[in-house]
Amino acid sequence: MLSEARAFEYPPAFFLGRDIINDTATARYGNLELQNEATFTVSARNPAEAVLQSQGEFCCNYNDKRIVSRANCLTKSDTTAIHHSVDLVVTIDGEEFFRKKWDESVPRDFF
């Protein structure tokens, strides 16, 4: 049985914009309740140049402990490659438990 849909106390926010000086378009998304946000910008002059930045946080309680994971991600592309970077931190009761950062670049030779 499906549960009823739940309304957000704070609805997600969306933004679409165009920078006429730099000739780019940007889309933003943010959700206070789910603790995540993202911004995507692409160049109209050169669509291969694009940037996606996002941040997210997930919190839960488990065995009387407060566990929080935070991630920051950056994905960029240019005419030669796509680059992705992630920084993840997990804390338990405010103390750092785990941290990992990784970066990956993939050449655009798949076309």
N, C-alpha and C positions, 0 to 999 in steps of 0.2 A: 504494500500500500504506500502510495506517495504521500509525503507530508505536505502540509500547506506551505506555500511560499511565504517567506518572511520579508517584511519591508525593512529597509535599512533605516536606522535612526538618523544617520548622516548619509544622504544619498551620494553616490559617486559623482565626481566633478569631471567635466570634459571641456577641453579648449581646442579650438582649431584656429590657426592663424597663419598669416603670410607676411613675410618680411620683404617688402618691396625693394629695399636697398640692397640686401644680400641675395635676393631672389631665391628664398627658401620657403618651405611650408613646414609647419610644426603642428603636431598633435600631442596633447597632454591628457593624461588620465590620473586621477587621484582618488583614493578611497580611504577615508579616515578610519572607518570601522574595520576594514581588512588590513590596514596599515601598509598599503603599497601605492606606488606611483610610478609613472613612466612618462618619458618624453621622447618623441621621435621627430627628427628633423631631416629633411631631404632637400638637396639642391635642385632647383628647376633647371639651372644651367648645365649641371652634370649629375644626373640621377644616380650615378655610381657612388657619389659622395653622400653618405647617409650616416646618421648617428642615432642610436637607441640607448638611452640611459634609463635604468630602473633601480628602484630600491624597494625592499620588502622586509617585513618583520612578521614573525609568527611567534605567539606566546602560548604557553600551556602550563598547567599545573599537573605534576605527576608525583605521587608519593610525598606530598607535602613540600615539593620543590618547585620553584618557578623556573621554567626553561624558556629561554628566548633565543631565537635564531634570527640573525639579520644578514641580509645579502645586498650587495651593490653589484650591479652588472653594467657593463658597457660593451656595446657591439657597434663597431665602426666599419664602414667600407669605403674603399676608394677604387680607382681604376685597376689596381694591381692585386688587391687582396681584401679579405674580410677578417677583421680582428675582433676577438672576444676576450673579455676580462671579467673575472668574478672574484669578489672578496666576501668570504663567508665567516661569520663569527657566531659561536654558540656560547651562551652563558647559562650557568646554573646558580640561582640565588645571587645574581650579580657578579659572580666570579667567572672569568673566562675559562671555558672548558675545552674549546676547540676553535682553531682558526686555520683557514686555508685560503690561499690566493693562487689563482692560476690564470694563465694567458695562453691564447691560441691564435695563430694566424694561418689562414688557408689561402693559397694563391687563387686568383680568379682564372685558372686555366681549364675550367670545366666546361667552357662553351665551345 
